[in-house]
């Protein structure tokens, strides 16, 4: 979380707001993916595991859109 917050704060100073926004959102999505991957490593509850897998797929797709 702290890493994400630092990255987002750094993006606020970007002269091009659109680029800064996309950069901040990509970092937020990556943090969500990282947390979901940690959950998958522990595999305790099936329903949460499914949610983590769905989150990874959706967030990855959104990150692709932010980079185009």
Secondary structure, DSSP 8 states (H G I E B T S, - for coil): -HHHHHHHHHHTT-SSHHHHHHHHHHHHHHHHHHHHHHHHHH---HHHHHHHHHHHHHHHHHHHHHH-
